[in-house]
Amino acid sequence: MLQTVEFATPKIFMSYDELHAYDPESESWQKQFARRYTHHAQLQGVLNHVEDVNETVYNKFAIAVTPYMARLMDRNDPNCPIRMQYLPSFHEETKPGFATMLDQLGEEGDTIPGTSIVHRYPRRVLFLVSNTCATLCRFCTRKRMVSQPSGSVHKDEIEASIDYIANNKNIEDVLLSGGDPLTFTDERLDEILGMIRTRAPHVRFLRIGSRMVVQMPTRITPELCAVLEKHRVQMVNIHINHPKEITPLLRRRVKLLQKAGIMMGLQTVCLKGVNDSVEVMRELFMQSVEMGVRPYYVYSTDMVEGAHHFIVPHRRMLELYEGLRGWISGPAVPTFIVDGLGGLGKLPIIPSYVREEALPDGSGTTVKCRNYAGKTVEMPGLGQDFSLPTVSN
């Protein structure tokens, strides 16, 4: 059975005035979920210059946009960083000069048969519990399952996954992801989290990855926070790509999670035309730490089908990192990574600030250091391997 949220469908806002008269806090998150835009034509009365893409775009990946996210989109600018993330483009049907694929990270190869557990690292697992999201990112790394009926996570798979976690005492860290776990009702989350905590007491770190917090902040309620606190969910990682996504409503709802004792982390994808700017990233990460959310990762765009136009070159990602370290608060600087093809894993993208070089006379090595402002110093002592003298009694 496809993991979806089902209820009577309320009205979709078909004009700009209707949309902006709407208060997302005036109704339940379930009703707002049902008001999602699911075709670009539905947004043509709300936004100007909406690209009229071919219907064939929908053969590979659907569209879904919550009213809340649509309200954040610039009415006239097709290059609005929010619009670019969520509205389909003709670029999705063009072919790059390199290979793209649906499972570019090789997750299916690391999935335990009969479960939805991706077990790549020795002591931690990825637990895919849903194939549904509130709003669909055009660069989604799991297009093979998200919004696809064939990618649904069945109840028996979830139960088998919990069996696997319970029977493997070396698993210390479980990350619930999908899709988005928060598309489940509080009752279903309570059930899944409760089974993990009851049957797998060896799990030391339980966390959730969710973009729904950002796409529909009203999903964060006191009732949800009570469920997460009850089952000691220690961390929620949210996904923000641009400062425009940080709103007063988001700040208020994040505070509810923090009051429940939950650590908050931020993940970002480096996207061409959206946030491949030093100024944008500085503002994004400083606003993030300002609301108590610690920047964690900046991912390179994955080589997934239909997302190649978002890819930022490696050399530019190095420049972006250099524009952050030393220029903004240290805790606001995330780790830049590339997720290696075929299951290689997360690999850090780090400029060379410290390098070891051979001394001209061949007698050893020295270490040359460079700071964020380009100042350099040589530290020969770091290149030597000193042996402490033996002390005689």
N, C-alpha and C positions, 0 to 999 in steps of 0.2 A: 504494500500500500504506500503511495506517495506521501511523504511527510509534508503536509500542508496545514494551513490554518483555514478552517471552513466556518462561514457564517453568512447571513444575508448580506447581499452587496448593496451598500449605500451609494449615494450619488457621487460621480466623479466631477470635479470642478473643471468646467470647460472654458472658462474665461479668466483673464488675469484678475479682474475685480473680485470674482467669486473666490478665487484661490487666496487672495491676499486679505479677504474679509474673514477667512477661516482661522480659527484658533486651535492649534494642535492639542492644546491642553483641555479643550472643551468636551472631548469624548475619549473613550477607551482606546488603547493602542490597537486593539483588534479591529475596531471600526475604521481607524485610520489606515490600517493594513489593507483593508478591503477597498479603500479609495485609490489604490495605486494606479498609476498610468501604465498601461501594458502595450501601447502602440504609439509610435512617434506622432501619428496624426492627431491623437488626443491632446497633444501639447501645442498644436498649431494655433489654437485660440488663446493660449496662455502666454506663449513665447513667440517672438518674431524670428524670422530667418531659421526656422527649424529645417534641417536637411531632410529632403524627401528621399530617403534611401529606398532601394529595391526591397521588395518583400522577401527576396531570397536571403537577406541578412538574418531573418528570423528562423531560417532553417537550421542555423548553427547555434544561435544564442538569442534568448528572449530579451525583452526589455521589461523592467519594472522600476518605477520611481514613486516614492511616497510623496504625498502633498507637501510634507515638511521640506523634503529636499528640493522639490520644484520651486518652492518659495525662495530658496537660496540662489536660484539660477538668475542670471542677468537677463532681463526681458529682451534686450536687443543684440547682445554680443554673442555670436556663435562660438567665440573663443573663450567664453566664460569658463574658469577652471572647474566649476561644478557641472556645467553642461557637458564639457568634454569627457568627464568621467563616466557619464551615465547615458548620454544620447548616442544612438548608433550612427556610424559614419560610413561613407563609401569606402574608406580606407580598409575596412574590415574584410572587403572582398578582393583587395589587391594582393599581389604576391611579392614578398620581399626577396632579396637575393640570398637568403639563407633558409635553412629548414626550420619550420615550426611544427608543433605537434600538440595533441590534446593532453597527453600525460607527460609533459616535458620534464617533470621532476621524478619520474619513475616511481610514483607512489603505489601504483598497482602491483609492481614487482615486490614491494616491501609490505604489502597487505597480507595479513594472516588469513588463510582460506576460511570462508564461512563467517568472517567477522568484518567489521569496518575499522579495524585497528591497523595503523601503519606503524610498524616497529622497525625503525631504522637505527636508532641509537640504543646502546646497551640498557640504560636505566630509565628511559622515558619513552612514552608512546603518544601518538596522535590518534585521537578517538573521534572519527567522523560520525556525528549523530544525526545530521539532517542534510538535505540537499536544497533547502529553501533559504532565501535571503529576503530582507525587506526591500532592498533596492539592489539591482544587478550592475556591478562594475563591468565596463566594457573590456577591461584588462584582466578579468577574473582568471586565476591560475587553475581553477577546477571546473572549467567549462564542460569537461567530460561528464560531470555529474550535476552541477548546479543548474536548476530549472529543467533538467532532463528527466522524463519519467523513468528511463533506464538507470538513472543514477540514484534512485530513491534508496533510502536506508530502511530496511524492514525491521520490524520488532524483533524477529528471531536473530537478526544480525547484531542488534544492540545487546540482546541477552547473551549471545555467544561472545561478544566483545568483553562484557563484564566478567564472564567466566574466565576468559583468557587473562584479564588483569588479575583476577583473584587467585589464579593458579600459578602466576609468575611472581614470586616474592621479590625478585630483583627490580621490579618496576617501582620506581619511587615518584615519578612525575607523570601526571596524566593531563593532557591538554584536550579539552572538548572543543571541536570546531566543526566545520561542515563545508558549505552552507553555514547557517548561523544557529547555534544552540538556543538563542533567545527567541527564535520563532516558535519554540515550544511553549505551551502553557506553563504556568507556575507549577501546576500539579504534576505534569509530566517531568519537568526538571527535578522536582522534589523526589520523584520516584527514581530517576536515573542516578542522581547524585547520592541519594540514600543507599542504593544498592552498591555503589562504589565504596562508600565509606563503611558500610556494614560488612561487606564481603572481602574487602581489600584494605584492611587496616595498615598494611605495609606502605600504602601510598602516602608519601610525605608532603607532596605538593600537588594541589588540584587547582587547575586554572581553566579559564574560558577565553576563547578568542571570539570577539564579536564586533561587527561593524554596525549592527543594528542600534547600538548605543548612540552612534553618530547620525545614522540615517533616520532614526525615530526615537529621540531621547525619551519620549513618554513611555517607552517600554520599561524604563527603570522606575519602579514603583516601590513603596515601602513593603508591599507583600513579596515582591521578587527579592528584595534585599534580605528579607527575613529568611527566605529559602536558602539563599547563598550563604548567609551567616550560619544558619542551622547546620549546614553540611561542610562548614569550614572551607569554602572556596577562597583560596588565599590571594588569587590574582585574576583580574580581568584585563586583557589586552584589547585596546580599541584601535581603530584604524582611521587616521585622519591624514589627508594629503595636502590640505590647503587651509590657511588661517580663516577663510570664509566659512569653513565648517564648524568653527568654534563660536558658538552663540551663547547668549545668556541662558537659554533653556538648557543647552548641553551642560553648561557649568553647574546649574542647579541640580540636574539629575546625576551628574558625576559625584557631586557632594553626598548624595544619598548612599552611593556605593561606598564612598570613603568612610562615612559615619558607621557603616556596617563592618568596618575593619578590613576592607578589601584593598590590597595594593592595586594601583592603576598603572598600566604600561601603555606605550604608544608604538604602533607600527605604521610605517609609511612606505609607499611605493614611489620610487623616483620616476616621474612621468614627464615626457617631453611636452612642453607647452602648458603644463599644469603647475609644476613646482621645481623645474630644473633651473632655478634661480637662487643665488646665494641669499638675496634679500628676502625672498619668500620663505626659504627654509629657516633662516634666522628667526623670523617673526613666528613661524609655525611652532618651532621648538621652544622658544621663550614663552609664548602663550600657553603651551602645553605644561611646562613646569610651573607656570604661574597658577594653574588650576590644580596642581598636585599630581600631574600625570607625567611619568618619567619616560622620555624618548628611549626606545629600545633598539629597534632595527629600522634602517632604510634599505628596502629591497631594490635591486635592479628589476626592471620589468621582465617577467618570465617570457620565454620563447613560445608562448601559447598562441594557437591559431587566432588570427584576427586582432592581435594586439601589437604587432610589430611597429606601428607608427608611434607608439608611446615610448619605445626603447631609447634610453639615454646612453650615449657611448661611455665606455669605461673611463676614458680620459676626463670626460666632463664630471663624472661622479667623483673622481679624485679631486678635481677643482672645487666641487661643492663641499667636500669634506674639509679641504684646506680653508674654505671660507667660513667654516664654523668653529673649528678647534682654535681656541685662543681668543676668538672674537665674541663668543657668547659664553654663558655660564657652563662650567665643566659638566655638571649633571644634565645639561640640556643637549649635550652632544651624543647622538646615537651611534651605534655601530653600523657602518655601511657594509652590505653584503651582496653577493651574487649567490643564488641557489643553483648549484651545479646540475647540469643536465643528467638525466638518467639515474638520479638518486645519489649524486656525489655529496650532497648536503650543503649546509650554509658555510660560505667561505668569505672571510673578511676582506674588504677593500680598504687598504690603509696606505697612505702616502709614506714615503721613507723619510722619517725625521732623524733616525739614528742608523748609521751604517758603519760596518767594520771594514777597514782597508789594511792591506799589507804595508809595512814600513818600507821605504825605498831600499834600505840596506839588507832587507830580508831577515832581520833579526826578530821579527814578530809582527804584531798588528797594532793599529791605533783605532780609536772610535771617533768619528766626526758627527757632531750633532747640529741640528738646525731647528730653530723655533718657529712659531706661527708667523712671525714678522720677517723671517728670512735671515735673522742673525745666526751666526755659526760659532761653534767653539770645538776645539779638539780635546779629547779626553783620553790620552794614551793609557792611563791606568786601567781603563775598562777593557783594554785589549790584551792585558797580561794575565797570566794564570799564576798567581803567587802561591808559594807553599809556605805555611807557617813553620817557623823553626821549632825543633824539638826542645822542650824544656827539661833539663836534667834535674833530678831530685838531689 
